[in-house]
């Protein structure tokens, strides 16, 4: 799109500046006519203040000129002339400087016999050492008169104030070629034949962002394009404003640009082709608010909609951007244009987002935020979801080469209503070490070896990040290791608890250029320690372990009931907030616990944070040696929610420093628009994971729009393994609910769509064959009444996984000789006790008959798990396997246990059968969950008080907990802790029992509580006071609205707000009572 600029060009322009001419200067009129000179005197005359040119011959081009015009470098002037020419006479006016022959041309124009005003602007850049001159010229035969010619400084340009190049201007402002293809009339450019119209000498500022808006109408059968371009110092810069076929309607186009060092004038070009007519109604150029590279304008909407194009669906409400789209599948867009960036650099866009309405059928609101310059198909352009609570999101991208600006697009896909705020753009500076040591599993777990680690040879990879490195040396405890290329393996030195592993890089001449090191640990034995295999499977107490878990308990009964029912169903793991008593109950039934961790060290003051840090450390120390502890659960979907990473990482580092023998796991949402963000969060855990709930198929869970079905499980498993660089295990979270009941717990089971047995089984093995080393299910308690058929189907899958766990966790033969001719088959070849096992899935939507060859075992037939009568003939290591769509087969040369024995359904307890109630649960029903009335409950504190008469009381007992912390006093004395005044961790699912009798008075007794929410709703307080009288009778007083509460200890106090009865949502009956520290006398 280059346009050749000649000494006398066809370019017209408009910009701003000042000059040696400080006010309007008149160069024609009566006072200055004698200063004009004629090329041919006989063709010119001066009379009555008018300069005239006459030419009787078509080939003559007579002109008159005036010199001595002093201009200032880089400043912009407006030239205005009053001209009358005979009909058909062509003329032009231009101003020129001889030093570099810079010029500004107005015309050619054709006269109509009337006086008209010609107006244009120009900027010269090297003219102060030589005066300029103006020229009035005829182009052929005819007569023309010049009455006035004025040059004046243009007013300064102000960002946000548009400059219009049509409307009030006339034909000489534009150059049109070829002659006769167009004209300007009534403030519009009209073209009725193919040609080019150019508006030149657009002096734009260096790195100043501009908006160009054009309004155009063109008849069908035509084509046009419009662009702005600059050619300076051999560098061409341009931006397309519009390119379209005419359709007869009036259309508006916008373009945004920023030119770097535009030393020469820029120009606007309109090219027109086809048979018909084009009418350019408006060309407007506006300088936008300049901001430094990598910064947004008005990202917090404090200036309303300034700098944003809201479109038809956007609105600014209460300082937020709201975009609402009702129509299903319709996308509406809001933009910010011309955001300055540096080419080829990486940036992060972060922002707050929340849904504000019903959303889709799953209550999700779908949106995406991205720079339009990113190529289509990239992960950053995938739609993602939010729900009706605030989340902090971000994406990262690399600016394409030779890009100086980007356009930020905010899109919402209906049905959705989304609020955005606090947009921020910042450069991401990547600082990689010149060389890095990356350990393989299992050694990457805590950088070392545990006593139960199966493989004792440490291995890994050297990563070189500098081209200067020609060779390198690896030292283990000072002893050289000889890598094979960039791979290494060695036996750790004996007799050490830790030692350095050091990488030294050298250049071609042998000079050292960099060092990096890693401290490796030989951990002492712990009876309950957890290690990993090279495949990422757990080793617990020296035995391999495949987690089959559930997030939280179901809330149907107490912990003893819950753990017994989970164990009977084949589950072996539960994640929850643990206490020693909960761990004891889990151990009784063979359940392993993933202890939930806080998202950050809570506290609003340094003193509170220090106390909470010490409390967490003490809890971990207390629980770390318990045989039921499997590890820690750090966070659920932290990247999607926007959990602050620093707080999460601080908790992780504290946990691993206190308890290096147990791993931490975090689970992410299936939103993979920012893998770098997921990688960052993975640094706060030892095990990665992603949840995916694709039933019914074709739903809206997950950002992989190319796969909304069951096989998305395997794809997300692959993504998660890439996120952790294949150096950490991956546990996938699978669906144990119906979406309808997720949003409406009252929905009857017969109306809910649950995963079938076939679907649940395929999803589990799809995850396993893609490398998952654990499966956690979520979330049975969504349903008030769960479908019994679904519970039976899920129970069959979990019991099968439990039975097959030795096969699943066996060593994988990655160099298996087994081959198949079916592309939809995915399989794992396992070795266990010298036997070969196969786990095979059909990922296709159609049944397959797959041929296999190369099975190494000398077997005549293979047995099929759960298909007791089926045998697969094998001949010469080859066999054929028929599998249904999304089918699964586990094969072995040895017979499996009968299906009925694996399922053990005889006497199975219905899921919805009432749980037996223990005496403690019956007592706790006397109290409700309460809090004070407050507008912002998250992170708030509540003070409660309750009095009782100690007369005739033989024993006073208190059962108390809080979500999240509490402490209390009796009669002004701190109670319930060895360290008076310290916060206690209620953990809400653990109720502490205290004997208050030692601090009780015979008369009035006052209980005072302080409860503190850890930073996220829900928050609540629950207590029951049990009084045993001297006559043996019992009286209970449970927390209720009658208990007074306040925001401060000094009041004022008012009735509390009852949030839920004991056993009600969101806390349920997942409660265990444990003994608190006895009340004491000071």
N, C-alpha and C positions, 0 to 999 in steps of 0.2 A: 504494500500500500504506500509506495513512495511517490512523492510529487516533486517534480523538478522545479527548483526555484531559480529563475533567471534574474539578470540585473534589473530589467524592467519586467516585473512579474505580473501575474494575474491574482495576487493575494491581497486581501484586505484584512485588517485586524482591529482589536480593541483591547487596551489595557490601561495602565495608570502610571503616574509619576509626576516629576516636576522638571524644570529646565532653567536655562538662562533667561528664557521668556517667563517672567513671573506673573504675567496677566495676559489677557487676550491681545494679540497683536494683529492689526489690520494691514494686509499687504496689497490691497487693491483699493478701490474707491478714489475720490478726487485727489486726496492728499498724496497718493502713492503711484498714480498712473504713470508719471514720468519716469519712474524707476524701472519700468518694464522695458525690455528690449525685444525686438522682433527678429526672427530668423530672416524673413524677407519683408522689408518695410512696406512694400506695396500691398501685402496681404493683411496688414494690421493697422489699427487706428485707435485713437483715444478721444473720447468726446463725452462731455456731461457726466463724468465719473464712471463711464463704462468703457471697458476694454473689448475691442471687437476683432474677430478674425474672419477673413473671407478667403475662399479658395474656389476659383471657377473650374479647376481641373481635378478629375478623380484621382490622379496619381500624386497630387501634392499633399504634404502634411505640415503646413506651416504652424509655428508655435510662437508664443511669447513667454519670456522667463524673467524672474526677478531673483536676485542673489542676496548675499549678506545675512542670511537667516542663521542666527546663532542658537544651537540646540545643546542640550546637556546629555551626556552619555547615559544610556539605560533608562531614560525617562520617556514617558508616554505623552503624546500630544494629540489633540483633537483638531483636525483640519475641516473647516466648514467653508463652502463656497456657494454663491448664488449665480446660477447659469441659466441662460435662455438660448436655445438653439432651434434653428429652422427645422420643421418636420423632416425626418430622414437624415439629418446631419449627425455624423458620429464625432465624438470628442472625448478627451480624457484630461485629467489633471493628475500630476504626480509631484512629489517632493523627493529630492535626491541629494546625496552627499558624495563628492568626488573622491574622497580618500579611499573608501572601500566600495564605492558605488552602492551604498545602501539606498534603497528607494521605497517609496510607498505610492501605489498606483490606485487612483479612483477612476474606474472606467475599464473599457470604453462604454459610453452611454449614447443613446440615440435621442435627439431632441424631438419635442412635440409642439414647439412654438410658444410654450409657456415658461415663466420663471420657475425654477425648482431649486431646492436646496440639496447640495451634495455634502455628505458628511462621512468622515472616516477617521481612524486613529492610527498612529504609528509609533514605533520605538526604534531609535538608532543606537548603536553600541560603541562607536568609535568616531565621533564627529566633532569633538570640542576643539580640535586643532585646525579645522577647516570649516568655513561657513557652508551651509546648504543652500539650495535654490529650489524654487517652485516653478512648474511648467504648466502652461495652458496650451493644449494642442488640438488641432483639427485632424481628422483621419479621412482625408478625401475632400471632395467638393462639398460646399455648404457654407453656412454662416452661423457663428456662435458668439455670444456676448457674456463677459464676466463682470459682475457688478461688485462683488466683494470676495475676499479670500482671507479667512481668519485662522490663526494658529494659536492655541491656548493649552496650558497644562491640563491634563486629565485629572479629575478628583481622585484621591487615594482609594484604592480598593479596600473594602472591609469584608472579612470573612462572613459568609452568610448572606451578603447582599448580591443578588444576581445581576449579571450584565446581559442585556437582551440585544441580539444582533439582527433581529428583524423587527417588525412592528413599525416603528417610526422612521426607519432608515429607508434610503432609496437605492436605486439600481447601482450607482457607482461604488457602493460599499462592497460589492461582490464582483469577482471575476468569473465570467461564464464562457465556456468554450464547448463546441464551436459557436461562433456568433449566430444569434437568432434562435438557439435552441431553448432559450429561457429568458425571463425578465423578472424584475421585482416591481410589483404594483400593489398599492393599498397595503404596504407593509408585509407582503408575502412573496416568497420566491416561487415562481411558477415555471415548470419545465414541461414542454410538450413534445420534445424529441430527445433522443439519446444524447447525453452530454455530461459535463462536469462543472459544478459550481464550487468555487473556492473562496473561503473567507480566511484571509491570511494575516500575518503579522500579529498572531495571538501571543503576546509576551506573557508567559506563565512563570511563576516563581519556582525556584529550585526546591524540590521536595514538598511543595505546597499541594495538598489534595484538592481536587476540583470535582464538581458534579456538572455534567453536561446533560441538559434535558432538551429533547427536540419533540415537536408535535408535527406530524406529517399525515397527509392524505394522498393516496395514490390509487388510480383506477385499476381494476383487474387486468391482468395481462402485462403488468409492468413489474420491474424489479429495481430495488434501490439499496444502496448501502451508504453509511455515513460514518466517518471516523475523524479523530483528531490525531495529528502526527507531529513529531519534531525530529529534525535531523541536525545534530550538533556534534562537531568533532569526530565525524565518521561513525557516530552511533545513532541508529534509528530507533525511536520509541513511538509506539502508537497504541491506540485503544479503539476498538470498534464500538460505536454508539448504537448503530442500528443496521440491520440487514434483513430485508423481508421482501415478500411479494405483495404487490398492491391488492387490496380487497375492497376498496371504495370507502372504508371507514377512516375516521380520524384516530390516529394511534399516537401514544406517548412512549418514548424510549428514553432510558437513562443510561449513562455511562459514567464511570468514575476512573480517575487517573491521577497519577503523581509522576512527574518527569524528573529525572535526575540530571542536573546541570544543563538545562535547556538554554545554552548560550545564544543560539539562533532562534528567531521567531517560530512559533508553532502555527499550525493552520488547520482549519476545519474543511473537510471535503464531503461533498454530496455527489454521488455518481448515480446516474439514472439510465436505465435501459428499458426497451420494450415499446409497444405502441399504446399510447394513452397519455395521461397527464399526471404530473406530481405537483403537489402544492405543499411547500414547506412553510408552515404557519409561524413557527417559533424556534429559535435557537438560543438557549439560555445557558450561560456559564457562571457557576457560583463557586467561589473559594470557600472550602470547608474549614472548620476549626482545626488548626494544625496541632498535632500531638507527636511526641517522640515515637520512633519505631518501637513496635511491641506494646502500644498502649491503645486502649479503647476510649471512645468518647461517651460520656454519660452512661457508664456501665451500671450505675446504681439508680438511674432514672430520677435523680434528684432534680433534673431540669425537664421533667416530663418526657415528652417524646422527642426532644431535641436529638438530632443525629441518627434517628431511627426511622425507617420506612415501615409503618405499621401494617399497611395493606388493609384488607377488608375485615380481618378477624382480630387484629391486635388493638389493645387499648391499655392505657396507663391508669391503674387504679391503686390508690393508697401507696404510691411509690414503687409499684411493681408492674412488670409487663404481664398482661393477661392475654392469652390467645385461646379462643374457644372455637371448636369446630363440631357441629352436630352431626353432619353427614358421615356415614360410615365409609371409610376408605379415602375420604377427601383430605387433601393436604393444603394447609394455609401457611404462608411464609411471612416472617418479619426479617428485615435486613438492616445491617449497618455497613455502609460502603467505605471504600478508600481508607482502609485501616493500614497505616504504614508498617511495613515489616522489612526485615533484611533477607535477601535471597538466600535460599538453601539452609537457613537456620531452623532449629526446632523451637516450637512454642507450645505453651499449654493454655487452653481456655478453660477457666473454672467458673462456676456459677451455682446459685441456689435454685432449686426447682421443687415444685409440689403440685399435685393434682388438686382441683377445687370442685370437682363434680363427681358424677357417677362413674365416668370412664367407660370401658368396654365391659363385656360380660364377666370378666375376671377382676373388675375394678382397677384395671391398669389404664394409665394415660400414656399414649405413645407419642414420642417427639424425637427430634434430633437437633443437635447444635453442631455446626461444622463450617469450615471455610469452603466456599464454593470452588476454590481453585484446586482442591484435592481431587485426584482422578476418581471417577465413579467406580464403584465396586470395592473401594477400600473399607476396612472395618470401621473407620471413623465416621463413615456415612450411613452406617446401619441405624435404624430406628431403635430406641431404647424406651424403657418404661419407667414410670414413677407412680406412686400412690399418694394418698391424701395426707402426707406428712412431709416436712421439709427434708430435703436431701441435698448434699453438696456433691456436684458432679464435675468431671473434667474430661477433656480429650487432649491428646497431643498430636502434633502434625509437623511435617517438614515443609517449608515454603518451597515451591517449585523453583527451578533456576530462572533467573532473569525476571522474577516477580518482585515488585516494589510495594505492592498493596494487595490486600485480600478483602473479600466481602464475607462478612459473618452472616450466616443464614440460621434462623431459628424457625424450625418447622414443627407443626403439630398435625397429627393425623387423627381424624375423627373416628368414633366419637370420643372427644377428650376436651378437657378444660384445664389449662396448665398456667401456673404463675411462675415467672422467672424474676430473678433479682441478682444483684452483686456480680455482674459479669466482670471477669478480670482476665487480661491477656498478659502473659509473662514469658520471657525467653527461658528455655530449659538448656542449661549449660551442662553438657556431658563431660565428665572428667573420669576417664578410665585410666587405671594404673597401666604403666607400660607392659607389665607382665602380671598374670594372675595364676594362682594355683587353685584348681577346681577339683575337689575330691568326689569320687563316685559314692553312690550308696553302697554299703551302709555307713561309710566313714564320714560322709557329709553331715550325718546326724551328730550334732554337737562336736564335730571335728575330732573324732577319736574312735576308740574301740572299747566296747564293754565286755565284761566277762562272758556274756552269752552271745556275743556277735559270732555268727557261724564262720565267716571268712576272716582269717587272721592276716591276710596280705593286703596292705593298703594300696589303693590304686586311684588314679585320677588323670586329669588332663592339664597340660600347660596351655594357657591362652596368651598369645603375644599380640599386643595392641599398638606396636610401633614398628614402622618399616626400618628403623635403624638397627634393630636386633638381628645380627647375623648368626649368633650361636648363644647357647645358654648352658648353665650348670644348675643342677638341683642337688641340694644338700639336706640330708636328714640327720639331725643331731651332729652336724658338722661332717658327716660322711657322704661322699659323692654317690649319687644315684645316676645310672645311665638310662635316660629315657629312650624309648623307641619312637623316634619322631617327636610328637608332642604327648605321647602316652607314657605313663610311668607306673611301676608296681614295685613294692619293696616290703620286706618284713620289718616291723618296728624294732628298734633296739630294746634289748632286754633290760629289766631292772629299772625302768624309768616310769614315772607317773605322767610326765609330759616332756615334750621335746620340740624344738623348732624345725619346721620344714621351710627351706629358704630357696628362692629362685633368683639367680643372678644373670642379667642380660649383658651381652658384650656386642660391640660393633665389629665391623670387618677387620679392624686392626687389633682386636683383642682388648680394647679399652672397655672398662665397665661403664654401662650407661644407666642401669637401674637395678634395684633390689626390691623384692617383695617377700613377705614371710607369713607363715601361718603356724600357730601353736597347736600341736596335736596332743591329745590327752589319752592316757590309759586309765580308764575309770575303775575305781575299786568296786568290788562286788556288792550288790544289793539284792536281797532275796526277791524283791518285787520289781527288779529293773526291767526295762523294756528296751529291746534292740531291734534291728531290722536285718533282713536278708538283702542280697544284691538286687533282688526284684522289687524290694520295697515292702515285703510282707513283715508283719510284726513278729517278734520273738518275745514271748512272755514267759518268764520262769524257765527259759531254755526250750520252750515248745512254740511252734509256729501258731499264729492266731489270726483268724480272719474276722474283723469286727462286723457283726450284724446288729446294728444299733437302731435306736430311736431317740429323737430329740425330746427330752423331758419324759415324764410319765404321763399316763392318760388321764389322771385326775379322778378315776373311778373309785379309788380307795386309798388306804394308807400305803406306805412304801413296802411293807412286807408283802401285802397283796399284789402290788404292782410288779415287784421283782419276781415273785412266784409265777405270775401270769406271763410275763415276758419270757422267762426261762422256758416255760412249757411250750411257748410258741416258737422256740428256736432262736430268739434274740439272745445276745450275750453282752450287749453294751448299751448303756444309757448315758446321755449327757444331761447334766443338771448341776445346780448349786449344791455342793456336797457338804456334809458335816460328818464327824466321826460316827455318829449313830446311823446316818444314811449309808455310809460305807460298810458298817457292820451288817446292816440289813441286806445290802447287795451281795456281800461275801457269802452270806448264808445260802443264797440261791444261785451262786456261780455267775453273777452279773458283774461286769467290769464297768467302772465309772469314769466318764470324762468330766472332770470337774470344771464347771463354768468359771471363767475369769471375768473381772470387770473390764470395761472398754478403756478405762484409764484410771489412774490413781485419783480418786475423788478428793474434793476439798476446794474451798474458795480462798483459803488463806494458807500460807506456808506451814503453819502449825497443824491445820487440819490435814493437809496433804502428807505431812510427815507421820501423823498418827495413822492415817489410812494405809500408808505404805508399810508401816511397821505391823499393822493388823494383818494385811495380806501376807506379808512375809511369815508371820507367826502361824497363820492358818495353813500355808503351804508346808511349812516345817512339820506341823502337827500331822498332816494327812499324807505326806509324801512316802512314808514307810508302810502305809496300809496295803494289804495284799489285794484289795478290790480296786485300787487306783490304777487305771490304764494310762491316763494322761490328762491333758487340759484342753478345754474348748475355749479358744480365744475370742472369737466373734463370728456372728452370722451376717454374711453379706456386707462386710464393712466398706468395700469399694463402692458398691451400688448405693448404699445409704449415705456414704460420705463421712464415716467415722474418722475423726482426726487420727492420722497415722502415728504421730509422735506419741500420743498417749497409749495407743495399742502396742507400739514397739517397747515403750517403757515397761509395761506390764509383762510382756514376753521376756525381756531381758532380766527382769527381777525373778520371774518364775524359773528360768533356766539356770540362773546363778544359784538359786536356793535348791533346786531339784533338777540336776542334769540327767537323771535317770528316767524321766518320763517326758514324752513329746507333747507339743502343743499343736492343735489343729484349728484352722479357720476355714470356713465355708463361704464361697462367693456366689453371687447371683449369676444367672446365665446371660449376663450382659457383657459382651466382649468387645466393646467399641474402643477400649483403651487397655491393651495388653500390658503396656508399660506400667500403668497404674496397678493392675493386678500383680505384676511382678514386684512392685514396690511393697504392696501389702503382704505378699508371700514371705517377705523378710521377717515378718512378725510371727512366723509359725514354722514348724518342722514338717507339717503335713498340709497339703493343699486339698481343695475340694470345690465342687460346683454343684448347686442343686438344679434339677431340671424335672418339670412335671408336665409331660406332653399329652396327657389324656384329658379330654378327647383330642385325638389327632387333628391337626390343623388349627389348634388354638393359638393363643398369643403369648405363651410363656417362652422367654428367651429371645435373643437378638439374631439368631440364625434364621433369617427369613427363607433361606433355601431349603431348610429342613424343619418343619413343624411337627414331625412325627416321632416315633419311638427311636429311630436311629440317631436322633439328636443326642441321645444319651452318650453314645460312643463318640460322636464328634466333640461334644463338650469335654469328655474325658481326655481326648487327644489334645484339645486346647489347653486344658489344665496342666497336662504333663509338659507341654511346651512352656507354659508360664513358669513352672518350677525347674525348667531346664533339664528334666528327666533326672534330677538329683534329689528329689524328695518324693515320698509316697503321695498317692492321690486317693482320697476317699470320696465317693460320689454320694449325693443325697437324692434319694428317689421318692416317688410319689406314694403316699399312704393316705390319700384323702380324695374327695370329689370337690372340684372347684366350686360347684354350687353350694355345698355346705361350708366351704371356706368363708364365703361371704354371707351365708344365711344358715347358721347352725340348726335352725328349726326345719330346714328343708327335709321332707320325708325321704328315707333311703331309697324308696322305689322311684323317686324322681331324680335322684343323684346319679351322675355318670362316674363310676369307679373304674380303675384299671381292672381288667379281667385277669384271670390266672395266667393266660397265655401272654398278655401284655406285661404283667409284673415279672414273669419269669424271663421273658426276652430282655427287658430293660436291665435286669440284674446281670445277666450273662453278657449283654452288649457292653456294659461297663467293664466287666471283668476281662473280656477278650481284648478290650482296648487299653488295659493296663491298670484298672482300678484295683486297689489292694484292700478296700474296705467299703462297706455299704451301710449308710445310715438312712433310716426312713423318717419321713415327716408328712403329716402330723395328724395322728388318729383323733386327738381331742377336738379338732375343728367341728366334728359332728356331735350334736346332742344325742342323736340316735344313729349309730353306725350300722351300715348294711351288714347283716350277718354273713351273707354269701361272700361279700368282699373280704370280711375278716377271715373266713375259711380259706379263700384263695390266697390271700397274702400270707397267712400262717403256713400254708403248704410251701410257698416259695422260701420263706425264712427257715423252715425246718429242713428243706432240701439243701439250702446253702450251708446250714450248720452241719448236716451230714457229710456234705462234699467238701468241707473246708480243708481237710488234709490234702485233697487233690488240688484244690484251688491255690493253696499256698506252697505247693511243691515247686521245685525248680523248673523254670520254663526253658525248653530247648529252643533257643533263639536261632540255632543253625539246624533246625529239624530237616531231615530229608523228605518229609512228607510234602506232597504237592497235590493241588486240585485244579481241575479245569473250569471251575465255576467262580466267576468274578465276585459274586455276592456272598461267598463263603468267607467267614472270618473264624480262625481257630487258634487255640493254644495247645502246644504239645508239652505235656507234663511228665516228669520222672519222679516216681515215688516208690521207695523200697525196691528198686530194680525193675518196676513195672512201668509200662507206658500208658498214659491216659490222654484222651483228647476231649477238649471242650470246644464245641463247634456251634456256630450260629449262622443262620441264613438271614442276611440283612435286606434281602429283596422283598418286594411286595407280592411275589408269585412263588408258588412251590418250586422246588428244584430237585433234580436228581443228579447229584454231584459225584464225579469219579475222583477217587483218591489213589495215589500211588506212592510207594516209598515208606510204608509203615514198617518200622524197624523190628518190631516184635514178631517172633515166630508163633503167630496165633492163627488158628483156623477160623475163629469167629470172634466178634466183639459184642459185648453186652452193652445194653442201653439203659442208663439210669432212668428209673420210674416206669420203664416199659419192660415188665418182668418176662414176658413171653417172646420179646423180639430179639433176634440174633442177626448180626450182620456178617455174612460170609466174607472171609479174607483169603485171597489166593496170591501168593508171591508178593505180599505186601500191598496188594491192590484191593480196593473194595468200592462199592457204590452205596451212597447214603441218600435216601429220600427224606426231604425236610419240608414241612409246610412253610408258607410265608411267615417270616419272623419266627422261625422255629429254632429249637435248641436241642442238641444231643450231647450227652456226656458219655463217652465210650471207654470201655476197659476190657482187656482180655480176661479179667476176673469178674465173677458175678457180683452184683450189688445187692444190698439188703432189699427185701420186698418193699414195694411202695407203701403198703399199709403200715409197716413198721416205721418207715421214715416219717409218715404223716402223723401217726398216733392220734387219730381223731376220736377214738372210742372214749367216751366220758369227757370230751372237750367241753369246757365251760363256755356258754354263749357270751359274746362280748358285752351285750347290754344287760346281762343278769346283774341284779343289785349286788354290790360288794358287801361282805359282812362288815359291820361297824364295831370297832373296838371302843372300850370305855373312854379312852382319851379323846377320840373323835366326837363322841357324844357330849363330852364336857366342853370341847372347843366350840360347839354349835351355839353356846350361850353368848358368844361374842361375834361382832361383825367387823369387817374391814372399814376403818374410818380415816378421815383426814380433816384438816381444817378447810374452811371455804377460802379458796384463793384463785386468782385469775391465772397464775402461771405455776402449776403444781410441780413441773419438772425442776429438780434441784432445790425444792423448797424445804423448809423445816416447819414442823408443827410441835407445839407444846401442849401436853394433855395433863389434866389433873383429876384425881378421883379420891374421895375420902371414904373411910369406913370406921365403924365403931368397934374398938377392940375389946369392949366389955363382953364377957362370956365366951370369948373366942379362945379355943385351945390351940389351934394351928391355922396359920394364914399362908396360903400358897399362891404364887403368881405364875401364869403361863403367858408369855409375851414374845412378840416378834415384830419386825417392821420390814418394809420394803423401801429403803435398804438398810438403815442403821438406826440404833436407838441406844439410849442410856436412861437410867432412872434413879430417883432418890425416894427414900421413905423417911418421912419426918425430918426432912432437911439433910439427911445423911446419904452420901452415895452408896448404892447397893448393887450387888450382882457382879462385882469385878474385883480381882485381886489388886487392880490399880484404879482407885476411885476416880470417877470423872471420865474414864476412857470410854469411847464409843464401843459398843458391842456390835458384832456383825450378825444381824438377825438372819440374813439370807432368805427371809420370808418363808422358805419351805422347811425351816427348822425353827420350832418353837422351844424356847428355853423355859425350863421349870425352875423356880426359885422358892426356897423356904424363907418366908419373911418373918417368921415367928421371933427370931432373936432381936429384931429391930422394932417390934410392934409395941405400942403403948396400950394400957388398959382402956384409955379414953379414945378421943378422936385421933385417927391416923390419916396422914395425907401422902398419897402417892403422886409424884410428879415425873412426867416422862418428857424426853426430848427425842423426836424422831426426825430423821433426815433422809431425804430422797437422794440417791446417788447421781442423778442427772437426767434420768429418762423416765417417763411415765410407763406403767402405773406406779403410783406411790400409795402406801397404805400402812396402817398400824392396827395390830390386833392384840387383844389382851383379855384374859379371863382371871378374875380373882376368886379363889375358892376358899371359903371360911368353914372350918370344922369347929362346931360349938362344943362346949363342955358336956352337953347332953347327948352328943353323938350326931346331932342333925347337921346338915350341910347347906350352905347358902352360896350361890354363885352370882357374880356381877360381871357381865361381859361388856366389852367396848361397844358403844352404841352412840346414837345422837345425844343421849343424856350426858355423855362424858364431855366435859368442857374442853375447848381447844383455843389456841391463840397463836399468833405469829411470833410473839416474844414471850419470854418466861414471865415478864411482869404484866402480861395481859395487854389489852382487855380480852377476857375469855368469853366465849359464846358457844352454843351447842355445835357439836361436830357434824360433819356430813357423812352419812353412811354410804359407802361405795358398793359393797357387796356383802351378802351373808357368808359365813364360813362355808367353804365348799363351792361357792359361786365363782364365775369367771371374773377376772382372768387368773385367779390363783388356784382355784379348784381345791381338791382334797390332797394335793401332793405335799403333805405335811408330816413331819416326824417330830416327836417330842424328845428332847435331850436335857440332861441336867446342866443347868448353868452353875456358875460359881455361887456358893452359898452366900447369903447376905451376912454381913459382918459388922461388928461394932468397931468404932474408931477408938 
